[in-house]
Amino acid sequence: MSRIAIIGSGAWGTALAISLAASRSGGEDQRGDHSIALWSHTASVAESIAQHRENRAYLPGYLIPGSVRSTADLAQALASAEIVIGVMPSAHVHEIYTSMAPHLMAGQVIASATKGIVTSGVASVRYQRISETIADVLAAHGISLPCAVLSGPSFAQEVAAGQPAAMTIACTDMAVAVRLQQELSGPALRLYTNDDVPGVELGGSLKNVIAIATGIVDGLGLGHNSAAALITRGIAEITRLAVACGGRRETMAGLAGLGDLVLTCTGELSRNRRVGIELGKGHRLGDILEGMGGKVAEGVLTTRAALGLANERGIEMPITAQVDAILHRGKNPREAVAELMRRPGRDEL
């Protein structure tokens, strides 16, 4: 049994709390429930969870076990925690880890489950993976803690329902990855280890951009052939950038790459795909996001950051560039698809 703090009570943070609170047993590795604190940024959400044992704001309809302690107090959530899982939106990573830093302690392990790229600076813009931002924040406070990343194909609703899922836990220190694999795995959540942190993070972040593109194709009614082409060329784009940032090509063929990409591009529960569908139907981005009830489609922010990262490394990302033009410059989606089709022919590999 481990003491775990989950920082962020959106749909995914809540689903992880439900999954990890479930009893695990089996042979010599029999264990009881984890002790879990689920932190909410908003006090009213924390109070609602405590009262109703359900996250009515972000994951309604799923019972949160009584062993999950709901709180809006960071110090209380982090006190005595052995494992700290960060599940906040990427836009809030720097702010929340800065608030967490005074309450972190030696011996704790951080696992980041946030998918995105952090953009910071004004005169000189920087683009960072989540774990890089975490490391910078902790270093500024004189703290050194191991940080792993958790990613892979996983809809919150299905994990909360106890349906089987497999993910990747990556850390440069494989002993930490193995420890987290043992502690966080359960009857319906199987974790595989990896030491390719850049590859795992970028696979989980960039797939959201391609999911928006695939949704646009769906919203335009362009058929399955177009969607298959986008997914396939999308993994090529993701792989180019991931390798340029220090990731490994084989990681992109695994759960955090192709697995997560296929799920997010084809699954009905995908927020990013839904944004793309609505854009393809001609709806305005602002109206689409307003209708999501506070839930985040990370691909909207990741698209511009991905292009910035690609430009820094001289990587071409034509699909991402067209999605950015649609999202942020009002480009007609049908014209964007036409431009992709008019690109000069090239060798596939």
Buried (B, 14 or more C-beta within 10 A) or exposed (E): EBBBBBBBBBBBBBBBBBBBBBEBEEEEEEBEBBBBBBBBBEEEBBBBBBEEBBBEBBBEEBEBBEBBBBBBBBEBBBBEBBBBBBBBBBBBBBEBBEBBBEBBEEEBBBBBBBBBBBBEEEEEEBBBBBBBBBBBBBEEEEBEBBBBBBBBBBBBBBBBBBEEBBBBBBBBEEEBBBBBBEBBBBEBBBBBBBBBBBBBBBBBBBBBBBBBBBBBBBBBEBEEEBBBBBBEBBBEBBBBBBBBBEBBEEBBBBBBBBBBBBBBBBBEEBBBBBBBBBBBBEBEBEEBBEEEEEBBBBBBBBBBBBBBBBEEEEBEBEBBBBBBBBBEEEBEBEEBBEBBEEEEEEEEE
